[in-house]
Amino acid sequence: MRRAGFNSVMNGCSSLASKRGKPRNFCGAWPYNYECSEKGEHRPVLLEEVLEHLRIVKGGIYVDCTFGRGGHARAVLSKLDERGGLLAIDKDPEAVEAARDLHEHDPRFTIERGSFTMLERLAERSGISGKVNGILFDLGISSPQLEVPARGFSFLHEGPLDMRMDPTAGKSAAEWLATARQEEIAEIVWRFGEERFAKRIARAIVEARRTTPITTTRQLAAIVARASPAQQRTHPATRCFQAIRIFLNQELAELSMALPQAVRVLAPGGRLLGISFHSLEDRIVKRFMRDQARGGDYRVAAPAEKQYPALRLIGKFRASRWEVMNNPRARSALLRVAERLA
């Protein structure tokens, strides 16, 4: 049965230990509240557009590559019947912990801790590769990550300079800045932050660390602000923080690795959705979908001498004025949609 295959992804992977039984059914409804997160605070962007363009089949299989706090995932689950399934992935241990209740009470749902570069391997283990009806990438960082000072993503609050999606893996921002060469810092800030004052900022960071280790978010923000010209539309540290975060978490490299996997995992007619919040990640999604629609560089299954289009472009979509008024984070969100060809 397909359901058994879907549940088999739990075996041999790093998912939460399942204590599932049959869900308690009240008047035919699933017992979990799919309308909001546990605290009722997280509002997923472009939710109506995502549900519309996933074209959800009640018995279908879907993948949420960036669970976050589960806003999109819960909405998708609310559209599925008992035959359907949702596999979610997130490298943030706090996001995985936030999914624990949902994971333990809904047998249609599986959460995996790790990078979405695991997508194809997880799909193959679960027996759903080539059968997935829709895949969503909601890129960037979530509101809870920004709002918790201890995560070190935001300079609006004082906190340790960390910036790792998974705080248990790799170097923190403070550790990297303590040893990185000035030229390397400048390159990262320019490439991933598109910051035209990257060299000046890198020089200021290296000079500052000679006196005092740079260990907190506001400490770094102040250094960047002093090195940057006045009268900017956004805080001078915005691009620098973005660049360091993208570099430490290998966000663009992992996205480039995961998108071809998504095409291979999708069933014919399945939908691929990507929500981007800045030009760097949107450029990767845009070019990937365009090349796949032309039968270009990313094509995986066709022989080298003859390449066929793998995707059909559906379009791009932005948040409505009403949504932006109620959720300012949606202002910069851009959804791109493509459909898997046979």
Buried (B, 14 or more C-beta within 10 A) or exposed (E): EBBEBBBBBBEEBEBBEBEBEEBEEEEEEBEBEBEBBEEEEBBBBBBEBBBEBBBBBEBBBBBBBBBBBBBBBBBBBBBBEEBBBBBBBBBBBBBBEBBBEBBBBBBBBBBBBBBBBBBBBBBBBBBBBBBBBBBBBBBBBBBBBBBBBEBBBBBBBEBBBBBBBBBEEEBBBBBBBBEBEBEEBBBBBBBBBBBEBBBBBBBBBBEBBEEEBBBBBBBBBBBBBEBBEEEEEEBBBBBBBBBBBBBBBBBBEBBBBBBBBBBBBBBEBBBBBBBBBBEBBBEBBBBBBBBBBBBBEBBEEEEEEEBEBBBBBBEBBBBEEEBBEEBEBBBBBBBBBBBBBE
